[in-house]
C-alpha cells in the first residue's frame, strides 16, 4: 500500500538496549531456579541462551533482498541470527499470559543468565509445556519473550517476533499444539539473518525478511481442525500473479510480468481437519515486458493449455477460523544448454480465508525465487553464480461449483471490479474499472456505465487519466450447469455454487511456438463480481481480512516501478458505515530507476490508521485512507450479507488529478474468528 505512514512496532525502541538483571531482594545464581515464592522446585528443567543486539558488531552486514532465499538452501546452515550478543546477568521469569500477551497470575519461577547468556530453570510441579507458558527477560524499556514449548528454549528477537505474530492473529495460546510451534521456530532459524544495531532495527529486519512467512505459518496452526465435509466438493480455481524480476545489476535488465491461470480441483474429507486436495487440470498464460527500460522493451507471451496430465492429490488443512492451508515444498528448476538458468523457490505455505460458511476461499501468496547460472554440464545450477531475483504476489480464489446452475439463479444486480494490463514493445498500460452488471433470463447481462482509471507509460513519459466505462446491453454469456463460463477458445471464468460470486480470467497475445520470436502484444483481464444487497449493509463492528495487490508506475519509461501487497494478518476494522481503521503489514517490491534496475524491498507496518468510508444502498463502497502525500482509495462493492467485498485499489497523490497506482483488493469478514 503506497505511502501509508510507517508505524514503528508498538513495543520497539529506537535506542540500543542493554537487558540487565533487575534489583531484587535476593540474587539468582545461574543454573538454579526458584518458584515465585522463593522456594526451590524439583520438576523438569529447561535451558537455553538469551541474546539480543548489542550495538554494532563485527558480524553485522547488510544482506541484499532475497539473499535469505539463497542462504535457505545451503546444507547444514540451520543459522541463528548473526550479530547477537549474550544477555548477561538478566532475570528470567516464567509466567503465564493471556491471548493478548498480558501476564496472568504470579511469576511461577525465575532464574538468571550467566555471563555467556545461558540459563537453566526448573519447571514447578504440575506446569507443562504450552504456548501460553512464557519465559520473559525485562529491560528498562523492553522485554524479550519465548514460548516454553520444548526443553531447549532460546530467548531472542526471533522468539519474541513469533509470539507477537500469534497474538496478532488472535490465537488461543493455551490450546496451541506445542509440536507445531516448535516446527515453526525451527523454520525461522533456517533463514540467515543479520542483527541490526538495536531491537528496533532487528524487529524491522524480521518483519521484512520473514514476516509474511511467519504470518502464513501462524495462521495454519492457530486453531483446531474443522469439519472438512462442509467444504468438500468440486472447485474452480483462478489466480492473477503480479511479478517483478531483475538480473542483479549484470546488464541492467528486468521484467514486469503477469501470470494467470484457471484450474480444476476436488476437495475431499481426510479426517481431523485434513483436506485431500486433488489437482485435476490447469490452463495458464504468462506474459512479460522485458528490457532495460519500458521505452526499449520487448514482449513475451505464452499460453499453456491443460495437457491432460494425471490428477495429483496432496494434503491441506482446514481450521475453525476458516483458514485453508497447503504446505508447499522447496522447488528447484533446471534449464538446459539453450536456456542456461536454474531457479530455487523456498517452501511456501499457501493460505486462503473462507468466506462465511461457503465453499469460497481467497488468498494472497507472497513468493520469491533466486535465479542462477548452470554448471558447465548444464544439468545443475551453480549456487555461486547468482543471476537475479524474482518476486511474485498472487491473488487467488477457490470456488465450489454448483450442481445445476440455471439462469434463474443468476439474476439481478452485481457489482463488478476489473483490473487489466496491456504490454506492447515500448509501452505498458494498466487499467481499473468499477461498475454494475444486471443479469436477466437466458444468462443475458447488461453492463452499466461506470468509471475507469488508466496509467500509460512509453518513451514519451507517463499519462494518467480517468475515463468513462460505456454501458452495453444484451451481452450473452455461455454458462454451463457446473458454473463454467466459456469463451471463444475455452473456459474464461466461473460462477460460484450459490451464484453470489463470478470470476473472469481472460488473456490475449501473440506467440510463435518453439521460436524466440518476440510477441507483438500481451493482454491480461481480471474481473470479480458479487451479488449486491437490496439495502445498505450494516458494517458496524465488522472486522475484515484485507488482501490487496497493486502496481505503481511513476516518472515515465525509466521511472519508479513497484508492486504492493498486504500480508495475511492485515485487517480493516469498521467502526461504523463511515469510518474504520487498518492494521497490518504491506510489502513494497520496487525498481527505483525503471524496468532494468534491481529490486529493493521493504515492509510498512501500520497500526490503527484511520480511514473514511461511504456505503451506498446497493453495497457500492468507497474507502479512503489518507496520509500526508495523498489518498489510497478502495472502490468497489460488498455482497448481500457483507461477508465479502471486492474492490479496485489506487493511489492518488495530493494535488494530482489521476491515479499512479492500480490494483485489486478483497475484504473477507472474519469478525469473531
VOGU-3710 file (C-alpha; in Angstrom, 3 decimals, decimal comma):
1> xxxxxxxxxx> 0,000/0,000/0,000  1,819/3,038/-1,245  2,861/5,684/1,245  0,626/4,677/4,143  2,648/6,069/7,015  5,046/3,621/8,560  4,328/2,993/12,230  7,075/1,605/14,437  6,270/-1,606/16,292  4,424/-0,600/19,413
11> xxxxxxxxxx> 6,938/-2,017/21,850  10,107/-1,468/19,821  12,578/1,216/20,851  14,969/3,200/18,733  17,948/3,076/21,040  20,218/0,111/21,654  19,153/-1,878/24,697  21,107/-3,438/27,472  18,857/-6,016/29,086  20,135/-6,422/32,621
21> xxxxxxxxxx> 19,090/-8,053/35,848  16,533/-6,252/37,981  17,166/-5,263/41,568  15,563/-7,837/43,844  15,889/-8,835/47,459  17,889/-11,944/46,621  20,467/-12,803/43,978  19,767/-15,555/41,466  22,547/-17,992/40,705  22,701/-19,025/37,021
31> xxxxxxxxxx> 21,819/-22,682/36,679  19,377/-22,675/39,610  15,792/-21,518/39,797  13,218/-20,656/42,396  9,448/-20,567/42,483  7,671/-17,252/42,701  7,584/-17,636/46,469  11,366/-18,195/46,617  11,360/-21,946/47,262  13,337/-24,423/45,229
41> xxxxxxxxxx> 11,493/-26,600/42,719  12,211/-30,160/41,691  10,350/-30,540/38,398  11,734/-30,911/34,899  14,349/-28,359/33,818  14,550/-26,249/30,678  17,559/-24,348/29,408  18,807/-22,162/26,602  20,579/-18,941/25,704  19,353/-15,346/25,829
51> xxxxxxxxxx> 20,698/-12,908/23,239  19,912/-9,524/21,726  21,570/-6,904/19,505  24,459/-5,375/21,432  25,148/-2,414/19,191  27,268/-2,531/16,052  29,082/-5,857/15,966  31,690/-7,374/13,715  29,328/-9,910/12,163  26,781/-7,335/11,015
61> xxxxxxxxxx> 26,423/-6,937/7,265  23,571/-5,733/5,109  22,024/-8,506/3,036  20,643/-7,935/-0,399  16,946/-8,634/-0,950  16,172/-12,347/-1,249  19,668/-13,334/-0,134  17,844/-15,228/2,578  16,232/-17,308/-0,150  19,600/-18,458/-1,474
71> xxxxxxxxxx> 21,017/-18,988/2,013  17,948/-21,037/2,881  19,224/-23,947/0,835  22,831/-24,115/1,997  23,240/-27,585/3,580  23,607/-27,652/7,353  23,031/-23,904/7,572  20,475/-24,002/10,408  21,748/-20,498/11,002  20,906/-18,435/14,044
81> xxxxxxxxxx> 20,741/-14,672/13,745  24,321/-13,466/13,417  25,415/-10,397/15,331  23,520/-11,065/18,573  25,365/-10,823/21,860  24,638/-12,665/25,139  22,335/-11,026/27,656  24,398/-11,273/30,810  23,099/-11,475/34,369  19,477/-10,868/33,453
91> xxxxxxxxxx> 16,434/-12,107/35,372  14,498/-14,818/33,528  10,881/-15,125/34,681  8,465/-17,958/33,968  4,900/-16,685/33,591  1,521/-17,445/32,047  -0,014/-14,976/29,585  -3,460/-14,460/28,103  -4,150/-14,354/24,363  -3,125/-10,692/24,243
101> xxxxxxxxxx> 0,243/-11,405/25,821  -0,574/-9,964/29,248  0,747/-11,732/32,363  -1,801/-13,861/34,219  -1,126/-14,601/37,891  2,187/-14,501/39,706  5,651/-15,325/38,449  5,870/-19,135/38,511  9,653/-19,402/38,718  12,743/-17,337/37,998
111> xxxxxxxxxx> 16,439/-17,689/37,366  19,234/-15,574/35,849  21,507/-15,729/32,823  25,250/-16,365/33,089  27,978/-14,213/31,545  27,540/-16,274/28,366  23,788/-15,667/28,295  22,950/-19,241/29,307  20,192/-20,057/31,779  18,618/-23,119/33,356
121> xxxxxxxxxx> 15,208/-23,117/35,009  13,209/-25,871/36,706  9,519/-26,073/35,946  7,287/-26,133/39,029  5,392/-29,364/39,658  2,262/-29,581/37,512  3,474/-26,982/34,969  3,736/-28,420/31,474  4,977/-27,132/28,114  2,385/-24,847/26,493
131> xxxxxxxxxx> 2,014/-21,975/24,075  0,904/-19,627/26,861  3,815/-20,563/29,166  6,383/-17,835/28,657  9,974/-17,052/29,566  10,489/-13,302/29,914  13,504/-11,033/30,276  12,635/-7,424/31,042  14,870/-4,410/30,446  14,379/-0,740/31,148
141> xxxxxxxxxx> 12,227/-0,139/28,075  11,592/-3,526/26,545  11,152/-7,237/27,119  12,055/-10,363/25,188  9,844/-13,448/25,479  9,851/-17,048/24,336  7,129/-19,711/24,399  8,047/-22,727/26,506  7,232/-25,469/24,012  10,386/-27,606/24,329
151> xxxxxxxxxx> 13,161/-28,233/26,828  15,699/-26,093/24,998  14,372/-22,552/24,538  16,426/-19,625/23,278  15,186/-16,156/24,184  15,933/-13,673/21,423  14,271/-11,280/18,944  13,041/-14,195/16,799  11,214/-15,876/19,704  9,607/-12,541/20,606
161> xxxxxxxxxx> 8,650/-11,956/16,968  6,925/-15,349/16,628  4,953/-14,795/19,844  3,787/-11,398/18,581  2,513/-12,985/15,378  0,429/-15,498/17,364  -1,019/-12,624/19,390  -1,770/-10,585/16,233  -3,744/-13,435/14,713  -5,863/-13,918/17,851
171> xxxxxxxxxx> -4,629/-17,448/18,542  -5,669/-19,317/21,678  -2,144/-19,638/23,057  -3,064/-22,252/25,650  -4,540/-24,562/23,022  -1,650/-24,394/20,541  -0,081/-27,729/19,687  3,435/-27,401/21,081  4,971/-29,513/18,313  3,612/-27,087/15,712
181> xxxxxxxxxx> 5,170/-24,110/17,497  8,497/-25,963/17,728  8,432/-26,657/13,983  7,685/-23,008/13,202  10,537/-21,782/15,395  12,870/-24,194/13,676  11,852/-22,924/10,234  12,581/-19,326/11,249  16,069/-20,361/12,370  16,732/-21,766/8,893
191> xxxxxxxxxx> 16,772/-18,256/7,454  20,130/-16,498/7,653  19,547/-13,104/9,251  21,979/-10,459/10,420  21,180/-8,494/13,570  20,690/-4,765/13,402  22,153/-2,228/15,772  19,241/-2,464/18,197  15,945/-4,234/18,777  14,016/-1,733/16,701
201> xxxxxxxxxx> 16,170/-2,476/13,671  16,139/-6,206/14,429  12,346/-6,400/14,505  12,138/-4,427/11,276  14,580/-6,899/9,691  12,493/-9,840/10,885  9,329/-8,251/9,506  10,904/-7,600/6,128  12,630/-10,938/5,679  10,352/-13,480/7,366
211> xxxxxxxxxx> 7,191/-11,573/8,351  4,941/-12,852/5,565  6,296/-16,379/6,012  5,629/-16,397/9,766  2,132/-14,933/9,352  1,027/-17,685/7,000  2,581/-20,382/9,180  0,896/-18,958/12,277  -2,465/-18,884/10,507  -2,325/-22,622/9,884
221> xxxxxxxxxx> -1,620/-23,642/13,492  -3,543/-21,011/15,450  -6,801/-23,000/15,584  -8,032/-26,586/15,755  -9,057/-28,638/12,744  -12,593/-28,105/11,423  -15,174/-30,327/9,729  -13,837/-30,729/6,193  -17,008/-32,445/4,979  -18,615/-28,990/4,972
231> xxxxxxxxxx> -16,277/-27,775/2,230  -15,839/-30,988/0,204  -16,722/-30,928/-3,484  -15,583/-29,869/-6,953  -13,846/-26,493/-7,159  -12,852/-23,970/-9,788  -9,595/-22,137/-9,150  -8,285/-18,859/-10,604  -5,364/-16,539/-9,954  -3,632/-13,423/-11,207
241> xxxxxxxxxx> 0,028/-13,001/-10,261  1,992/-9,748/-10,307  5,737/-10,274/-10,884  8,999/-8,312/-10,997  12,410/-9,721/-11,988  15,951/-8,318/-12,031  19,434/-9,507/-13,068  21,460/-8,417/-10,011  22,881/-5,447/-11,911  24,602/-7,558/-14,548
251> xxxxxxxxxx> 23,162/-5,971/-17,685  20,555/-3,624/-16,250  17,792/-5,923/-17,486  14,442/-6,753/-15,884  10,810/-7,654/-16,427  7,318/-6,600/-15,421  5,105/-9,671/-15,735  1,736/-11,287/-15,119  0,835/-14,940/-14,706  -2,804/-16,061/-14,914
261> xxxxxxxxxx> -4,454/-19,448/-14,585  -7,754/-21,296/-14,372  -7,755/-24,697/-12,681  -9,977/-27,551/-11,556  -9,748/-29,233/-8,126  -11,612/-31,678/-5,932  -11,670/-31,351/-2,124  -12,324/-34,464/-0,010  -12,525/-35,038/3,740  -9,354/-36,654/5,048
271> xxxxxxxxxx> -10,428/-36,506/8,701  -9,119/-34,386/11,611  -9,091/-31,154/9,629  -7,211/-32,656/6,670  -8,349/-31,729/3,162  -7,355/-34,138/0,415  -6,962/-31,724/-2,498  -6,831/-33,290/-5,947  -5,447/-31,171/-8,767  -7,215/-32,099/-11,994
281> xxxxxxxxxx> -6,186/-29,595/-14,673  -4,990/-26,051/-15,332  -4,895/-23,630/-18,254  -2,290/-20,902/-17,765  -0,836/-17,894/-19,564  2,284/-15,862/-18,884  3,495/-12,605/-20,353  6,149/-10,028/-19,613  7,550/-6,720/-20,722  11,337/-7,146/-20,694
291> xxxxxxxxxx> 14,319/-4,876/-21,233  16,394/-2,093/-19,726  13,545/0,425/-19,806  9,919/0,440/-20,870  10,777/2,532/-23,933  13,170/-0,094/-25,346  11,293/-3,153/-24,074  10,109/-6,326/-25,761  7,065/-8,511/-25,122  6,956/-12,216/-24,358
301> xxxxxxxxxx> 3,678/-14,159/-24,212  2,985/-17,862/-23,829  -0,203/-19,882/-23,291  -0,051/-23,321/-21,662  -3,346/-25,203/-22,005  -4,021/-28,255/-19,890  -2,397/-31,299/-21,460  -4,465/-33,972/-19,704  -1,866/-34,660/-17,030  -2,644/-37,243/-14,379
311> xxxxxxxxxx> -4,519/-35,991/-11,289  -2,353/-35,314/-8,232  -3,609/-35,446/-4,639  -1,896/-33,628/-1,774  -2,935/-32,761/1,795  -4,186/-29,422/3,028  -5,651/-28,384/6,353  -8,799/-26,505/7,336  -9,238/-24,960/10,772  -12,038/-23,451/12,851
321> xxxxxxxxxx> -11,003/-19,911/11,842  -11,945/-20,751/8,266  -8,326/-20,893/7,099  -7,467/-23,388/4,359  -3,725/-24,009/4,052  -1,354/-26,026/1,930  2,295/-26,623/2,780  4,421/-26,118/-0,312  7,828/-27,698/-0,749  11,224/-26,428/-1,821
331> xxxxxxxxxx> 11,460/-26,498/-5,603  14,458/-26,384/-7,890  14,059/-25,934/-11,638  16,887/-26,542/-14,114  17,072/-25,259/-17,690  19,351/-26,615/-20,396  22,074/-25,550/-22,810  19,575/-23,464/-24,775  18,266/-21,781/-21,633  21,148/-21,988/-19,102
341> xxxxxxxxxx> 19,400/-20,924/-15,913  18,203/-22,573/-12,731  15,772/-21,408/-10,045  15,357/-22,108/-6,363  11,973/-21,486/-4,763  11,757/-21,503/-0,945  8,996/-23,614/0,556  5,824/-21,536/0,873  2,676/-22,035/2,932  -0,376/-21,148/0,837
351> xxxxxxxxxx> -3,253/-19,853/2,955  -6,830/-18,997/1,982  -9,598/-17,392/4,038  -13,097/-18,855/3,805  -15,995/-16,510/3,024  -18,741/-17,003/5,625  -19,531/-20,749/5,711  -19,360/-21,148/1,950  -17,188/-23,151/-0,377  -15,414/-19,932/-1,349
361> xxxxxxxxxx> -11,814/-19,055/-0,392  -9,451/-16,168/-1,186  -5,692/-15,995/-0,703  -2,799/-13,664/-1,482  0,508/-15,522/-1,752  3,946/-13,948/-1,299  6,589/-15,931/-3,193  10,139/-15,399/-4,406  12,891/-17,196/-6,252  16,600/-16,770/-6,902
371> xxxxxxxxxx> 17,856/-17,335/-10,435  21,287/-18,899/-11,031  23,507/-19,856/-13,913  24,121/-23,542/-14,585  27,269/-25,612/-14,253  29,318/-26,476/-17,353  27,349/-29,699/-17,796  24,039/-27,759/-17,822  22,426/-30,335/-15,522  22,710/-28,466/-12,192
381> xxxxxxxxxx> 22,587/-24,884/-11,029  25,714/-23,132/-9,797  24,952/-21,613/-6,355  27,939/-19,275/-6,739  26,545/-17,752/-9,924  23,506/-15,692/-8,944  21,688/-14,213/-11,917  18,889/-12,291/-10,241  15,767/-12,227/-8,096  12,154/-12,947/-8,995
391> xxxxxxxxxx> 9,241/-11,880/-6,808  5,601/-12,949/-7,122  2,341/-11,780/-5,499  -0,699/-13,887/-6,455  -4,362/-13,116/-5,730  -6,139/-16,476/-5,883  -9,639/-17,883/-5,368  -11,217/-21,332/-4,935  -14,977/-21,563/-5,553  -17,103/-24,694/-5,174
401> xxxxxxxxxx> -19,027/-25,457/-8,333  -22,828/-25,508/-8,498  -24,523/-28,833/-9,162  -27,141/-27,498/-11,575  -26,925/-23,750/-12,211  -29,840/-22,158/-14,064  -30,361/-18,641/-15,354  -32,883/-18,119/-12,542  -30,016/-18,482/-10,045  -28,003/-15,783/-11,793
411> xxxxxxxxxx> -30,288/-12,760/-11,815  -30,381/-9,218/-10,504  -27,628/-6,686/-9,879  -23,950/-7,480/-9,384  -21,035/-5,226/-8,522  -18,081/-5,537/-10,909  -14,404/-4,654/-10,429  -11,787/-5,128/-13,128  -8,021/-4,876/-13,483  -6,249/-5,182/-16,811
421> xxxxxxxxxx> -2,845/-4,680/-18,379  -1,561/-4,362/-21,937  2,062/-4,938/-22,977  3,361/-3,640/-26,303  7,012/-3,276/-27,356  7,967/0,051/-25,828  4,796/0,660/-23,778  2,773/-0,531/-20,794  -0,825/0,259/-19,824  -2,732/-0,531/-16,614
431> xxxxxxxxxx> -6,492/-0,071/-16,270  -9,030/-0,483/-13,439  -12,825/-0,305/-13,765  -15,768/-0,230/-11,362  -19,416/-0,546/-12,377  -22,535/-2,718/-12,003  -23,997/-5,502/-14,131  -27,641/-6,582/-14,347  -28,418/-10,216/-15,211  -31,717/-11,348/-16,730
441> xxxxxxxxxx> -33,085/-14,533/-18,270  -31,001/-16,680/-20,584  -27,709/-15,705/-18,923  -28,017/-12,297/-20,555  -26,371/-9,272/-18,953  -26,394/-5,502/-19,242  -23,157/-3,707/-18,412  -23,993/-0,399/-16,739  -21,933/2,776/-17,054  -19,046/3,225/-14,647
451> xxxxxxxxxx> -15,605/4,746/-14,084  -12,127/3,655/-15,197  -8,619/4,751/-14,182  -5,676/4,266/-16,561  -1,888/4,536/-16,460  0,071/4,565/-19,735  3,878/4,670/-19,986  6,098/4,743/-23,089  9,202/6,548/-24,322  7,399/9,890/-24,194
461> xxxxxxxxxx> 6,643/9,652/-20,471  3,608/8,738/-18,400  -0,045/9,586/-18,872  -2,667/9,176/-16,140  -6,366/9,503/-16,923  -9,893/8,826/-15,727  -12,318/7,533/-18,316  -15,961/6,515/-18,505  -16,976/2,868/-18,806  -19,631/2,808/-21,517
471> xxxxxxxxxx> -22,909/0,994/-20,950  -23,530/-2,114/-23,027  -26,725/-4,144/-23,317  -27,633/-7,689/-24,307  -24,344/-9,410/-23,505  -24,909/-13,155/-23,803  -22,803/-15,493/-21,650  -22,218/-19,173/-22,318  -22,529/-20,724/-18,837  -22,703/-24,472/-18,139
481> xxxxxxxxxx> -24,664/-26,165/-15,368  -21,465/-26,520/-13,298  -20,913/-22,746/-13,475  -18,131/-22,799/-16,087  -18,158/-19,670/-18,261  -16,908/-20,423/-21,782  -15,311/-18,054/-24,273  -14,324/-18,437/-27,904  -11,418/-20,773/-27,131  -12,335/-22,392/-23,827
491> xxxxxxxxxx> -13,162/-21,566/-20,233  -12,713/-17,928/-19,196  -14,331/-17,982/-15,744  -16,859/-19,482/-13,364  -19,891/-18,864/-11,182  -19,798/-19,908/-7,518  -22,088/-22,537/-6,021  -24,735/-20,068/-4,821  -24,240/-17,683/-7,778  -23,119/-14,912/-5,398
501> xxxxxxxxxx> -19,653/-14,589/-6,956  -18,371/-14,566/-10,546  -14,775/-14,644/-11,711  -13,354/-13,960/-15,188  -9,705/-14,545/-16,211  -9,040/-13,649/-19,843  -5,856/-13,034/-21,803  -4,736/-12,468/-25,365  -1,363/-12,329/-27,056  0,824/-13,397/-29,930
511> xxxxxxxxxx> 3,266/-16,266/-29,541  5,148/-18,359/-32,078  5,535/-21,807/-30,543  9,056/-23,182/-30,392  10,769/-19,962/-31,511  12,356/-16,949/-29,866  10,304/-14,533/-31,957  9,181/-11,615/-29,749  5,450/-11,244/-29,265  3,555/-8,302/-30,707
521> xxxxxxxxxx> 1,464/-7,812/-27,583  0,112/-9,385/-24,393  -3,121/-8,512/-22,606  -4,483/-9,659/-19,226  -8,015/-9,029/-17,909  -9,239/-9,955/-14,427  -12,857/-9,402/-13,297  -14,529/-10,145/-9,952  -18,275/-9,715/-9,334  -20,524/-10,052/-6,251
531> xxxxxxxxxx> -24,310/-10,186/-5,878  -25,439/-6,830/-4,479  -27,666/-6,315/-1,430  -31,136/-4,819/-1,723  -30,479/-2,349/1,106  -27,448/-0,703/2,659  -25,359/-3,311/4,555  -24,501/-2,691/8,197  -20,704/-2,818/8,558  -20,530/-1,599/12,156
541> xxxxxxxxxx> -18,091/-3,563/14,360  -17,124/-5,884/11,490  -13,514/-6,980/11,007  -12,219/-7,877/7,554  -9,055/-9,580/6,394  -7,594/-7,395/3,655  -5,942/-8,946/0,593  -4,673/-6,352/-1,880  -2,075/-6,248/-4,627  -1,263/-3,314/-6,873
551> xxxxxxxxxx> 1,311/-1,837/-9,248  2,644/1,728/-9,373  4,236/3,469/-12,358  5,747/6,924/-11,868  8,065/9,173/-13,830  7,879/7,623/-17,263  9,946/4,948/-19,003  12,883/4,979/-16,560  10,876/5,944/-13,506  9,663/4,204/-10,368
561> xxxxxxxxxx> 8,012/0,765/-10,745  6,598/-1,085/-7,748  4,152/-3,682/-6,575  2,467/-3,521/-3,183  0,736/-6,337/-1,300  -0,814/-6,841/2,103  0,394/-9,655/4,341  -2,046/-12,205/5,755  -2,583/-10,590/9,171  -3,760/-7,274/7,720
571> xxxxxxxxxx> -7,209/-6,168/8,814  -9,753/-3,420/8,249  -11,961/-2,843/11,280  -15,203/-0,933/10,718  -16,322/1,402/13,492  -19,442/2,337/11,533  -20,557/2,713/7,921  -18,464/5,874/7,664  -15,169/5,171/9,436  -12,720/2,489/10,490
581> xxxxxxxxxx> -9,028/1,676/10,763  -6,457/-0,565/9,098  -3,743/-2,540/10,911  -1,151/-4,840/9,412  1,848/-5,104/7,118  2,320/-4,103/3,492  5,259/-5,238/1,391  6,773/-2,970/-1,256  8,820/-4,520/-4,039  10,246/-1,766/-6,225
591> xxxxxxxxxx> 12,569/-0,801/-9,055  13,622/2,787/-8,455  15,168/3,554/-11,852  12,997/1,791/-14,365  12,475/-1,706/-15,717  16,154/-2,690/-15,755  17,056/-1,602/-12,218  17,488/-4,013/-9,323  14,703/-4,955/-6,943  14,569/-3,422/-3,481
601> xxxxxxxxxx> 12,189/-4,488/-0,728  10,656/-3,030/2,395  7,704/-3,638/4,709  5,462/-0,921/6,153  3,735/-1,760/9,412  0,600/0,263/10,101  -1,327/0,321/13,352  -4,902/1,624/13,603  -4,540/4,026/10,661  -7,949/5,634/10,263
611> xxxxxxxxxx> -9,974/5,728/7,065  -13,254/7,243/5,923  -15,936/5,280/4,110  -19,051/5,815/2,027  -21,524/2,938/1,634  -24,463/3,184/-0,779  -27,778/1,363/-0,541  -26,653/-1,239/-3,109  -23,383/-2,001/-1,293  -21,233/0,233/-3,515
621> xxxxxxxxxx> -18,433/1,423/-1,254  -15,508/3,836/-1,354  -12,832/3,621/1,363  -10,259/6,426/1,606  -7,050/6,031/3,590  -5,424/9,456/3,719  -1,839/10,390/4,508  0,330/13,486/4,123  1,175/12,714/0,491  -2,156/11,540/-0,870
631> xxxxxxxxxx> -5,033/9,066/-0,652  -5,230/5,306/-1,089  -8,712/4,594/-2,412  -10,676/1,339/-2,490  -13,644/1,497/-4,890  -15,976/-1,478/-5,108  -18,861/-3,426/-3,605  -19,926/-5,557/-0,643  -22,110/-8,602/-1,270  -25,576/-9,390/0,096
641> xxxxxxxxxx> -24,545/-10,264/3,667  -21,385/-8,091/3,704  -19,237/-11,221/4,142  -17,212/-10,337/1,043  -16,117/-7,125/-0,646  -14,317/-6,750/-3,990  -12,504/-3,531/-4,883  -10,133/-1,798/-7,207  -7,341/-0,042/-5,335  -5,394/3,032/-6,380
651> xxxxxxxxxx> -3,225/5,824/-5,058  -3,981/9,480/-5,739  -1,180/11,864/-4,856  -2,058/15,161/-3,203  -2,983/17,758/-5,863  -2,847/15,091/-8,590  -5,818/14,573/-10,867  -5,383/10,874/-11,569  -4,067/7,639/-10,070  -0,442/6,448/-10,460
661> xxxxxxxxxx> -1,064/3,066/-8,782  -3,746/0,488/-9,624  -4,698/-2,986/-8,445  -7,310/-5,233/-6,850  -8,399/-5,923/-3,272  -10,645/-8,388/-1,466  -12,154/-7,982/2,017  -13,321/-11,152/3,809  -15,343/-10,884/7,034  -13,508/-12,550/9,945
671> xxx> -15,487/-10,981/12,789  -15,311/-13,239/15,838  -12,737/-15,590/14,276
//
